[in-house]
Amino acid sequence: MAFFSELISFVFTVGASLTLALNADNPNMLIVYPGFFVGSLTQLYASWRRRAAWIMLLTFYFACINVFGYGVAAQWW
């Protein structure tokens, strides 16, 4: 289960990164942040399943920052 969660994390994170790289001059962060957020959540779950505490802590930080970044991109705050 952790392997497939990590695979989903990889696909979403690479997709978001590719979108960001291809549109570097004017990226639509409302598309990029959700990709990174889904990647962070699925990696967070995989880290929990594998009992990898430090990876889980770092990924939790990434998930929180993606929520904050999406709010800035959406002009919520």
C-alpha positions as CSV (number, residue, x, y, z in Angstrom):
1,M,0.0,0.0,0.0
2,A,2.8,2.4,0.8
3,F,4.5,1.7,-2.5
4,F,1.4,2.6,-4.5
5,S,0.9,5.7,-2.4
6,E,4.5,6.7,-3.1
7,L,3.8,6.0,-6.8
8,I,0.8,8.3,-6.8
9,S,2.9,10.9,-5.0
10,F,5.6,10.7,-7.6
11,V,3.1,11.1,-10.5
12,F,1.4,14.2,-9.0
13,T,4.6,15.8,-7.9
14,V,6.3,15.3,-11.2
15,G,3.2,16.5,-13.0
16,A,3.1,19.7,-10.9
17,S,6.8,20.2,-11.3
18,L,6.6,19.7,-15.1
19,T,3.7,22.2,-15.3
20,L,5.7,24.7,-13.3
21,A,8.8,24.2,-15.5
22,L,6.8,24.5,-18.8
23,N,5.1,27.7,-17.7
24,A,7.9,29.2,-15.8
25,D,7.3,32.7,-17.3
26,N,3.7,32.8,-16.0
27,P,2.7,29.7,-14.1
28,N,-0.9,29.1,-13.0
29,M,-0.2,28.3,-9.3
30,L,-3.9,27.3,-8.9
31,I,-3.0,24.2,-10.9
32,V,0.5,23.7,-9.6
33,Y,-0.2,23.8,-5.8
34,P,-3.0,21.1,-5.8
35,G,-0.6,18.7,-7.6
36,F,2.1,19.3,-5.0
37,F,-0.5,19.0,-2.3
38,V,-1.9,15.7,-3.5
39,G,1.7,14.5,-3.8
40,S,2.5,15.6,-0.3
41,L,-0.6,13.9,1.2
42,T,0.0,10.6,-0.5
43,Q,3.7,10.7,0.6
44,L,2.6,11.6,4.1
45,Y,0.4,8.5,4.2
46,A,3.2,6.3,2.8
47,S,5.6,7.7,5.4
48,W,3.1,6.9,8.1
49,R,2.7,3.4,6.8
50,R,6.5,2.9,6.7
51,R,6.9,4.6,10.1
52,A,9.4,7.0,8.6
53,A,9.1,9.9,11.1
54,W,11.5,12.4,9.6
55,I,10.1,12.0,6.1
56,M,6.6,12.3,7.5
57,L,7.5,15.5,9.4
58,L,9.1,17.1,6.3
59,T,6.1,16.1,4.1
60,F,3.7,17.4,6.6
61,Y,5.5,20.8,6.3
62,F,5.2,20.6,2.5
63,A,1.5,19.9,2.7
64,C,0.9,22.9,5.0
65,I,3.0,25.2,2.8
66,N,1.0,24.1,-0.2
67,V,-2.3,25.0,1.5
68,F,-0.8,28.4,2.4
69,G,0.6,28.9,-1.1
70,Y,-2.8,28.0,-2.7
71,G,-4.5,30.5,-0.5
72,V,-2.0,33.2,-1.6
73,A,-2.5,32.3,-5.3
74,A,-6.3,32.3,-4.9
75,Q,-6.0,35.7,-3.0
76,W,-7.8,34.3,0.0
77,W,-5.2,35.9,2.3
